[in-house]
Amino acid sequence: MDDYLWAFDALQLLSAFFIILLGVVSFVFLLLFLIDIFQTKHTIRRNYPLLGRFRYLFEHLGTFFRQYFFSHDQEEMPFNRAERAWVYRAAKNVDSTIAFGSTKDTRAKYTVIFLNAPFPILERDADCNYAMIIGPHCRAPYQSSTFFNISGMSYGAISIPAIKALSLGAHRAGCWLNTGEGGLSPYHIESGADIVFQIGTAKYGVRDQQGLFSIERLKEIAENPYVKMFEIKLSQGAKPGKGGILPGTKVTAEIAAIRRIVVGQDSISPNRHEELQSNEDLLRMIDQVRSSTGKPVGIKFVLGSSEWLTDLFQLIGQQGIECAPDFITLDSADGGTGAAPMSLIDDVGLTLRDSLPFVVKALNEYGLKNRIRLIASGKLITPSKIAWALATGADFVSSARGFMFALGCIQALQCNRNTCPTGITTHNKSLQRGLVPEDKAERVYYYHQNIIKEVEMIAHACGVPQARLLNRTHYKVVL
């Protein structure tokens, strides 16, 4: 009898709890309904009170589930599922073969098809020596041993664990790591990786208290033995014609100290170097940096108008080949890992497909191809795209987003919000917790090694012993 009464009382309690819960939920729904119907800012919520809220919920959730429900591997943008899946497998060093034929539409316009030779190169006859000198006229030239390297990603735009993992991985792989415009942090150099220091338009890391270019600070950076080269950034893929953007939510005390800016305030770089108004000014700055540091100096840009570049090459011919930049990093207008206005990402500047052949041709015409090393950057994350860049005339390829995928990026498209779910582009400690540098460094290393391996495989299939011997006769573009 007591057991029956206890069960009856428990049932009554649960019933009362359910009724109260239903009442609370109903009250909340009614309140949201009234708020939506009387507010004036959101049309959908005003026209469809309460139900309209699900539109925003699904839009938010779509960034996480989109990668699983696309109808075809090749459809998702900016990197489709097939591309990302290859990088993930390469970074984990697992089997990267596929079955049952290609999912790529080889009939699509501008598809690159490599032309295999009837008698491919045997692996035992391969030439794996990729050593190349950059800056032969410098006091401290740099010799690189690989054609694939890590492109610019600023500390601030990406997190401490991400920088540590990239640095550890770069050191093990023997490739360089570009700092991006955010300055040199302790996390870049703690592993002993080769560093390319980027000088952005705001001069982060090499500016004085007034924000002006500081030669003294530049010399301090150059004294670090791990800093091998300097790159003067004129423009970048995400936002050609506009400077870097770091939201204030990402400007921590440490980042502010490294960049010499104010904590918590948006960090927006000028859209150009204020002291550069002509090619003569550019060559003077290159000479100033090179003579002050003794190390190779290059320039980075997205090609838009081309007259300035041919004028620059003519000016180099007049002043002497020694005054030329030691390298050019050619970025693609569809590149970029950080925050940028959509109008610049989508509609300004040329992609590598158009700019790389032009720059290679111009360098050859002015006799500068052997003097100025050419680095291609921008959406080159898979072996075929890297092989295309080398065959078109690039000496090196650098990638940012490829290595972000190696770190575990899921293309959540939240790089500018400090809410990156994989801890790569956020300073939220709870989100960073999942990114263990030692573990991800292994993936950076394996991604690099598997890129080299498969680019070499393409070269051997085309009948040449190493990837840098690929040329335009080795591929066909479907038009």
C-alpha positions in Angstrom: 0.0 0.0 0.0 2.9 2.4 0.9 4.6 1.6 -2.4 1.4 2.5 -4.3 1.0 5.8 -2.4 4.7 6.7 -3.1 4.3 5.9 -6.8 1.0 8.0 -6.9 2.8 11.0 -5.2 5.7 10.7 -7.6 3.4 10.7 -10.6 1.5 13.8 -9.2 4.9 15.5 -8.7 6.0 14.8 -12.3 2.6 15.9 -13.6 2.9 19.2 -11.7 6.5 19.7 -13.0 5.4 19.0 -16.6 2.5 21.5 -16.3 4.8 24.2 -14.8 7.4 23.5 -17.5 4.7 23.7 -20.2 3.5 27.0 -18.8 6.9 28.5 -18.7 7.7 27.4 -22.3 4.3 28.8 -23.4 5.0 32.1 -21.6 8.4 32.4 -23.3 7.0 31.6 -26.7 4.2 34.2 -26.2 6.8 36.8 -25.1 9.0 36.1 -28.1 5.9 36.3 -30.3 4.9 39.7 -29.0 8.5 41.0 -29.2 8.8 39.8 -32.8 5.5 41.2 -34.0 6.1 44.7 -32.5 9.8 45.1 -33.3 10.7 46.9 -36.6 14.3 45.9 -37.4 13.8 42.3 -38.8 11.2 41.8 -41.5 11.1 38.1 -41.3 10.5 38.1 -37.6 7.9 40.8 -37.9 6.0 39.0 -40.7 6.5 35.5 -39.2 6.7 36.0 -35.4 8.5 33.3 -33.5 8.8 31.0 -36.6 11.0 33.6 -38.2 13.6 33.0 -35.5 14.3 29.5 -36.8 15.6 31.0 -40.0 18.5 32.6 -38.2 19.1 29.5 -36.2 19.2 27.3 -39.3 21.4 29.9 -41.1 23.9 29.7 -38.1 23.8 25.9 -37.9 24.2 25.6 -41.7 27.9 26.7 -41.4 28.5 23.6 -39.3 26.4 21.1 -41.2 26.9 22.4 -44.8 30.0 20.2 -45.3 28.0 17.0 -44.7 24.9 17.6 -46.8 26.1 19.0 -50.1 25.0 16.9 -53.0 28.4 16.7 -54.7 32.0 16.7 -53.4 33.0 19.4 -55.9 30.3 22.0 -55.1 31.1 23.5 -51.8 33.1 26.8 -51.7 35.6 28.2 -51.2 37.1 24.8 -50.9 35.0 21.8 -51.8 34.7 18.6 -49.8 37.0 16.6 -52.1 39.8 19.1 -51.6 39.4 19.3 -47.9 39.1 15.5 -47.6 42.5 15.1 -49.4 44.2 17.6 -47.1 42.8 15.9 -44.0 44.0 12.5 -45.2 47.4 13.8 -46.1 47.8 15.6 -42.8 46.9 12.4 -40.9 49.2 10.4 -43.2 46.6 7.9 -44.1 45.6 6.4 -47.5 44.7 9.2 -49.9 43.6 6.9 -52.8 40.0 6.9 -54.0 37.9 4.3 -55.7 35.5 4.0 -58.6 36.7 6.9 -60.7 37.1 10.7 -60.5 34.3 12.9 -59.1 35.9 15.9 -60.8 34.2 17.4 -63.9 37.1 17.3 -66.3 34.9 19.0 -69.0 34.6 22.2 -67.0 36.2 25.3 -68.3 39.8 26.1 -67.2 40.3 22.6 -65.9 44.0 21.7 -65.9 44.9 18.3 -67.3 48.5 17.1 -67.0 49.9 15.2 -70.0 51.5 12.0 -69.0 54.6 10.8 -70.9 54.7 7.4 -72.6 57.9 6.6 -70.5 57.5 8.0 -67.0 60.5 8.6 -64.7 61.2 5.7 -62.4 61.3 6.7 -58.8 64.9 5.5 -58.4 65.9 8.1 -61.1 64.1 11.0 -59.4 66.0 14.2 -58.5 65.0 15.3 -55.0 67.4 18.2 -54.7 65.2 21.3 -54.4 67.8 23.7 -52.9 67.5 27.2 -54.3 69.3 30.4 -53.4 67.2 33.5 -52.7 69.0 36.9 -52.6 72.5 36.1 -54.0 73.5 39.8 -53.7 72.8 39.9 -50.0 75.3 39.6 -47.1 73.2 36.6 -45.9 71.5 34.9 -48.8 68.9 32.3 -47.9 69.0 28.7 -49.3 65.6 26.9 -49.3 65.4 23.2 -49.6 61.7 22.8 -50.5 59.3 24.3 -52.9 56.3 24.3 -50.6 56.1 26.6 -47.6 53.7 28.2 -45.1 52.2 31.5 -46.2 51.5 34.6 -44.0 49.1 34.2 -41.1 49.4 36.8 -38.3 49.5 36.1 -34.6 46.3 37.8 -33.7 44.4 36.5 -36.7 45.3 33.0 -35.5 45.9 31.7 -32.0 49.0 30.8 -29.9 48.4 27.1 -30.2 48.1 27.4 -34.0 51.3 29.4 -34.3 53.1 26.9 -32.2 51.9 24.0 -34.2 52.8 25.6 -37.5 56.2 26.5 -36.2 56.9 23.0 -34.9 55.7 21.5 -38.2 57.7 23.9 -40.3 60.9 23.1 -38.5 60.4 19.4 -38.9 59.4 19.7 -42.6 62.3 22.1 -43.4 60.1 24.8 -44.8 59.7 28.4 -43.9 56.9 30.1 -42.0 55.7 33.6 -42.9 54.7 35.7 -39.9 52.0 37.7 -41.7 51.8 41.4 -41.0 51.2 40.9 -37.2 54.8 41.0 -36.1 57.2 38.4 -34.7 55.9 36.6 -31.6 57.9 34.2 -29.3 55.8 31.4 -30.6 57.1 31.8 -34.2 60.7 31.2 -33.2 60.6 28.8 -30.2 60.9 25.7 -32.4 63.7 27.0 -34.6 61.8 27.2 -37.8 63.0 29.4 -40.7 61.0 32.7 -40.6 59.9 35.2 -43.3 59.1 38.4 -41.5 56.4 40.4 -43.3 56.4 44.1 -43.2 52.8 45.3 -43.6 51.5 48.7 -44.2 51.0 49.4 -40.5 54.7 48.3 -39.8 53.6 46.0 -36.9 56.6 44.8 -35.1 59.0 47.4 -36.8 57.2 50.6 -35.8 58.0 53.2 -33.2 55.7 54.7 -30.7 54.3 57.1 -33.3 53.6 54.2 -35.7 56.3 55.1 -38.1 58.8 52.7 -39.7 61.7 52.1 -37.2 65.1 51.0 -38.7 66.3 50.3 -35.2 63.5 47.9 -34.5 64.0 46.3 -38.0 67.7 45.6 -37.1 66.6 44.0 -33.8 64.3 41.6 -35.7 67.1 40.9 -38.3 69.5 39.9 -35.5 67.3 36.9 -34.8 69.1 34.0 -36.5 65.7 32.3 -37.4 64.5 35.3 -39.4 65.8 34.5 -42.9 64.0 37.0 -45.2 61.8 40.1 -45.2 58.6 40.5 -47.3 57.2 44.0 -48.0 53.4 43.5 -48.4 51.8 45.8 -51.0 48.5 44.0 -51.1 47.0 40.6 -50.2 44.5 38.2 -51.7 41.6 38.7 -49.2 41.5 42.5 -49.7 43.6 44.0 -52.4 43.6 47.8 -52.0 42.9 47.6 -48.3 45.1 46.9 -45.2 44.8 44.2 -42.7 41.8 44.0 -40.3 42.0 42.6 -36.8 38.8 43.1 -34.8 39.2 44.6 -31.3 37.9 41.5 -29.7 41.1 39.7 -30.8 43.5 42.5 -29.7 44.8 41.1 -26.4 47.5 42.7 -24.2 50.2 40.4 -25.7 49.2 41.0 -29.3 49.0 44.8 -28.6 52.5 44.7 -27.1 53.9 42.8 -30.2 52.2 45.1 -32.7 52.6 48.2 -30.5 48.9 49.1 -30.7 46.1 49.7 -28.2 44.4 46.7 -26.4 40.8 46.0 -27.4 40.7 48.4 -30.3 40.2 47.4 -34.0 43.6 47.2 -35.7 43.1 48.4 -39.2 46.2 48.9 -41.4 46.5 51.6 -44.0 45.7 50.5 -47.5 49.3 51.2 -48.6 52.7 52.1 -47.3 52.3 55.9 -46.8 56.0 56.5 -47.8 55.6 54.6 -51.1 54.2 56.7 -54.0 56.2 55.3 -56.9 58.4 52.5 -58.1 61.4 54.6 -57.2 60.2 54.8 -53.6 59.6 51.0 -53.6 63.2 50.2 -54.8 64.5 52.6 -52.2 62.6 50.8 -49.4 63.8 47.5 -50.6 67.4 48.7 -50.6 66.9 50.3 -47.1 65.6 47.0 -45.6 68.2 44.9 -47.4 71.2 47.1 -46.5 70.0 47.4 -42.9 69.5 43.6 -42.4 71.8 42.0 -44.9 69.0 39.5 -45.7 66.8 38.9 -48.8 63.9 41.3 -49.3 60.9 40.7 -51.5 57.5 42.2 -52.2 54.0 40.7 -52.0 51.0 41.8 -54.1 47.9 40.8 -55.9 48.2 41.8 -59.5 45.5 44.2 -60.8 46.7 46.8 -63.2 49.9 45.6 -64.8 51.6 48.7 -66.2 53.3 49.5 -62.8 54.9 46.1 -62.8 56.4 46.4 -66.3 57.5 50.0 -65.4 59.2 48.5 -62.3 61.1 45.9 -64.3 62.2 48.6 -66.8 63.4 50.7 -63.8 65.4 47.8 -62.5 67.0 47.4 -65.9 68.1 51.1 -65.8 69.4 51.0 -62.2 71.0 47.6 -62.2 69.9 44.1 -61.5 71.2 44.3 -57.9 68.5 46.7 -56.9 65.7 44.2 -57.8 63.6 42.6 -55.1 65.0 39.2 -54.2 61.6 37.6 -54.6 58.0 38.3 -55.5 55.2 36.7 -53.7 52.2 36.7 -56.1 49.0 36.4 -54.3 45.7 35.4 -55.8 42.6 37.6 -55.5 40.6 34.7 -54.2 43.1 34.1 -51.4 43.0 35.2 -47.8 42.4 33.7 -44.3 41.1 36.7 -42.4 38.4 39.3 -42.2 37.7 41.3 -45.4 34.9 43.2 -47.2 33.1 40.9 -49.6 33.3 43.5 -52.4 37.1 43.2 -52.3 37.3 39.4 -51.9 34.9 38.8 -54.8 35.4 41.6 -57.2 38.9 43.2 -57.0 42.2 41.8 -58.4 43.2 39.0 -60.6 43.4 35.3 -59.6 46.6 33.3 -60.2 45.1 31.7 -63.2 45.5 35.0 -65.0 48.2 36.8 -63.1 50.9 34.0 -62.8 51.4 33.5 -66.5 51.6 37.3 -67.1 54.2 37.8 -64.3 56.3 34.8 -65.5 56.2 36.2 -69.1 57.2 39.7 -67.9 60.1 38.4 -65.8 61.4 36.4 -68.8 61.0 39.4 -71.2 63.1 41.7 -68.9 65.7 39.0 -68.1 64.8 38.9 -64.4 63.5 35.3 -64.1 66.8 34.0 -62.6 67.3 37.1 -60.4 63.8 37.4 -58.8 62.5 34.2 -57.3 58.7 33.9 -57.8 56.5 32.5 -55.1 52.8 31.7 -55.9 50.2 31.9 -53.2 46.4 31.6 -53.1 44.1 28.5 -52.9 47.0 26.2 -53.8 46.3 23.4 -51.4 46.3 20.2 -53.5 49.1 18.5 -55.5 47.6 19.3 -58.9 47.3 23.0 -58.2 50.8 23.2 -56.8 52.2 21.3 -59.8 50.3 23.7 -62.1 51.9 26.7 -60.4 55.4 25.2 -60.7 54.8 24.2 -64.4 53.6 27.8 -65.1 56.9 29.2 -63.8 56.7 29.7 -60.0 59.9 28.8 -58.1 58.0 28.2 -54.8 54.4 27.8 -53.6 53.2 28.9 -50.3 49.8 28.1 -48.6 48.0 29.4 -45.6 44.6 27.7 -45.8 46.0 24.3 -46.7 48.0 24.3 -43.5 44.9 25.6 -41.6 43.0 22.5 -42.8 46.0 20.4 -41.7 45.5 22.0 -38.2 41.9 20.9 -38.2 40.0 23.8 -39.8 36.5 22.7 -40.8 35.7 25.8 -42.9 33.2 27.1 -40.4 33.7 30.6 -41.9 34.1 32.2 -38.5 37.7 33.5 -38.8 36.7 37.1 -38.2 34.4 36.4 -35.1 36.8 35.0 -32.4 34.4 32.0 -32.3 36.4 29.5 -34.4 35.2 26.0 -33.2 38.6 24.4 -33.9 40.7 27.0 -31.9 42.7 28.2 -34.9 41.4 31.7 -35.3 40.2 32.5 -31.8 41.7 33.6 -28.5 38.9 32.0 -26.5 40.8 29.6 -24.2 38.0 27.1 -24.0 38.0 26.8 -27.8 41.8 26.7 -28.1 41.9 23.8 -25.7 41.2 21.2 -28.4 44.2 22.3 -30.5 47.3 20.6 -29.0 50.4 22.0 -30.8 52.5 18.9 -30.6 49.8 16.8 -32.1 48.9 19.2 -34.9 52.5 19.8 -35.7 52.7 16.2 -36.8 49.8 16.9 -39.2 51.5 20.0 -40.6 54.6 17.9 -41.3 52.7 15.1 -42.9 50.7 17.4 -45.1 53.9 19.1 -46.3 55.5 15.7 -47.0 52.6 14.3 -48.8 52.2 17.4 -51.0 55.9 17.0 -52.0 55.4 13.3 -52.6 52.3 13.7 -54.9 53.6 16.7 -56.8 56.7 14.7 -57.6 54.4 11.8 -58.6 52.8 14.1 -61.2 56.2 15.3 -62.4 57.4 11.7 -62.9 54.2 10.8 -64.7 54.9 13.7 -67.1 58.4 12.4 -67.7 60.6 14.8 -65.7 62.8 13.9 -62.7 61.7 16.7 -60.4 58.7 19.1 -60.0 60.6 22.3 -60.9 61.3 20.9 -64.3 57.6 20.9 -65.2 56.7 23.5 -67.8 53.7 24.6 -69.8 54.2 21.7 -72.3 53.2 19.3 -69.5 49.6 20.4 -69.1 46.6 21.4 -71.1 43.8 23.8 -70.0 40.3 22.8 -71.0 38.6 25.8 -72.6 
